[in-house]
């Protein structure tokens, strides 16, 4: 019973100060790159683009903060979490540096078009860093499919399972971009949409779970809200992936983009219902016996 009590006391970001600070560093770098782009423009000859460094740093910062938020609920032991944290911080710092410095130097850090040994080496290391970012994150994601993580915060664990599947889709699309030597495919397909939206599941689905925990209702109802949110989000990604593989824009009026839009609206509606129930539960007279934050 004592161990169960300790488990229930886990909180968002608990013990992840290093990851949080590394994530915030991404926003600082993004702000710097954004201001530079506004004043000087993004392109740096011959192949750099500071605006891409802006979007990359911001996206990685959000990703790290989201990871720091859910890591305490993974069920990893202290040593394993420390190893994951240290490795991921190191990989993230290299990624920030390569993306920012190389773009300011006029070099595309991912697709290096330079005979410089330094640029070629930095690009090759960046490729291996990206691979290790994927491998270590898959290791973290697997923990949420185990019973230990489910016992800590059941609703959170359920939501992260959906989010991790979406993240795997994003990683796969990132590999697709690398193999394709760019984000564009076919006549109008743009892989970056699939890549970005998959990562945002890390914010969307667990947020619904956090709100669902605050609702006074049956456990089955909370789980149903998560299942609807997560399943519809994943189906939306599948539809976008199919449209992109066909080489078409996700903004055109055709079957797959419409299906994706409907799926994301269903996911959003489930989230809205959860928000409404959570707000009502907090009002005077409302009953809320759900576990706290």
N, C-alpha and C positions, 0 to 999 in steps of 0.2 A: 504493500500500500504506500509506503514511503516513496518508493521509486516512481510510482504512478503520479504522486503529488508533485515530485520534482519535474517530471516530464511535462505536466500541464502548465508549468510556469514559464515555458519557453516563450519568447517574445520576438517580434519582428526585429531584424538587424542584430539580435543578441550575439555579442562576441565578434562581430564582423566590422569593427572600426576601420581596419586596414582596407577592406574591400570598399567600404563606403567612401573613404577619402580618395581612393583610386578612381572610383566612379565620379566623384565631384571634380577631380582633376580633368576629366574628359569635358566637363562643361566649361571649365576655365579655358582650356585649349580651344574649344569650339567657339567661345566668345571672342577670343583673340583672332582666330581665323575668320570669323564672321565680320568683325570690324575691318580687318585687312581687306577682305573681299569687297566690302561696301566702298572703301576709300580707293583701292587700287585695281579692283577687278580680280577675278579668280584665276585666270589663266597665267601661267608662268612658263615661258618658252624654255626648252622645246616641247615638254610633255607633261608639265605639272599643272595642277589645278587646286588652288587653296580652298575653293568652295567644296571640293570633295573631302578635303581634310576636315572642314567644318562639320559636314554631315556624318563622317565616320566617327569623329571624336564624340559628338553628341550621342550618336547611336550606341557606341561602346560604353559611354558613361551611364546611359539609361539601363543598358543590359547588366552592367556590374552592380548598380544599385538594386535592381530587381533580384539579382542573384543573392546579394547580401541580405535582402529581406526574407527570402525563403530558406536560405542555408541552415538556419537554426532548427528547422523542422525536418531536415533530411534524415535524421537518425544516425548520422556519422559520429564516430567517436572523436574525442578531442584531438588525437594525433592525426587522424585522417582529415579532419576539417582544417587543421593547421597546415598540413601538406597541401591540400587543395587550394587554400587561401594564398599561401606563399607562391606556389607555382602560378596561379592565375594572376596574381598581382604582377609578377615578373613578366609574364606573357603580355599582359595588358600594357605595361609600361613600354615594352619594346614596340608594340603595335602603335601606340600613341606617337612614339618617337619616329618610327619609320614613315608613318603616314604623313605626319606634319613636316618633318625636316625634308623628306624627299620631294614632296610637292612644292615646298618653298624653293628647293634647288632646281625645280623644273623637270623632275623625274617622276614618272608614274611608278609608285612603289610595288604595285602588283604585276604589271606587265611592262617590265623594264626594256626600253628600247635604247640601250646605251652600251658601249663597249668598255666602259669603266669597270675595273675589277671591284671597286668599292660598291658601285650601284648594283652590279650583278650579285655580289655576295649579300648585300642588304636585302635584295629581292628574294634570293634563295632562302635566306633565314626567315624572312617574312612568311614564305610558303610553309615552312616547317612549324613556325609559331601558330599559324592558322590551323594547321592539322592538330597540334597539341591542344589548342583551345577547344576544338571539337571533341577530342578524345576525353579530356578531363571533364568536360561538361556532360558528356554521355555517362561517365562514371557517376557524377553527382545525380543525374536524372534517374539512373537505375535505382538509387536508394529510395526514391519516393514510391516505387512499386513494391517495396518490401513492407512486411507487417509492422516493423519497428517504427517507421515514419508514420504509418496510418494511426498507430496508437497515440502519437504525440498530439496531432491535430487532424482528426479524420477528414474534415471538410477541406482543410487546406491541402492535405496530401492528395485527395481526389482531384482537386482543381489543378494542382501542379502536374499531375500525371497527364492531363490533357495538354497543359502548356508545354510539357517536355516533348510530346509527340509533335506539336507545332514547331518547336525549336529544331527538332531533327529535320523537319521539312525545310526549315530555313537554312540549316547547315548544308543539306543536300543541294539546295538551290545555289548556295555560295560556291560549292564545288562545281556546279553546272556553269556558273559565271566564269570560273577559272578555266575550265576545260574549253569553254566557248570563246575564251579570250575577250570577254566583254559582256555587258548586260543585255545587249540587243540580240534577238533571234527571229528568224523569219522576216516577214514583211514589216510587222509593227510590234512584235512581241518584246516585252521588257521584263526580264527575270527579276529585276530589283524589287518589284512590287511584291512578289511571292516571298522574296528574301526578307524584306522588312516587316511585312504583316505577320509572318510566322513568329518573329521575335516578340511582337507586341502582345502575343498571347500570354507572355509572362506577366504582363500588367493586368490584362483584361480579365482572365479567368480567376486568378487568385484574389483579385479585388472583389469579385462577386462572392467568393468563398468567405472573405473576411466579413462582409456584410451579412451573409447567410448565417454565420455563427451568432449574430446578435438578434436573430429572430426567434421568438417563442413559438415553436411549431414542432411537428414531428421530424425526426431525423430523416425520414424518407422524403419529406418535402424539400429539405435543404439539399439533399443529394440530387433530387430531381432537377432543381434549379441549376446545379453545377453540371449535371449531365446535359441538359438542354443547351446551356451556354457553351460548354466545351465541344459537344458534338457538332453543333451548328457552325461554330468557328472553324473546326477542322474541315467540315464539308465545304465551307466557303473557300478555304485554302486549296482544296482539291480542285474546285471549279476554276479558280484562278490559274492553278498549275496546268490544267488541261487547256485553257485558253492560250496560255503562254507557249505551251509546247506546240500548239497549232500555228504559232507565229503571228497571232492576232493581238490587238490591243485589248486590255481589260475594260476600256472605256467605251467600246463599241456596243451598239444595241444588238446583241445576239444571245443565244440560249445560255451559254456558260456564264457570261458576266451577269446576266439577270439572276441566274441561280445563285451565284456568289453573293449578289446584293441581298437577295431574300434570306440566305443563310445568316449573313452578318446582321440583318435586321432582327431575325429571330433571336440571335445571341444577345443583341442589344436590348431587345424587349425583355428577355429573361433577367438581364441585369437591372433594368428599370423596375421590374416587379420586385426584385430583391431589395433595391434601394427603398422603394415605397414601404415594404413590410418592415425594414430595419428602422426607418424614420418613425413609423407608427408605434413600433415597440419601445422607442425611447421617450415617447410622449407620456405625460402624467396619466396614470390609469392604464397605460399599456403594460402588458406582462412580458418580461424578457428574462428567461432563465438560461439563456445560452451562455457558453463559456466566454470569458472576457478576452480582451486583446492581450 
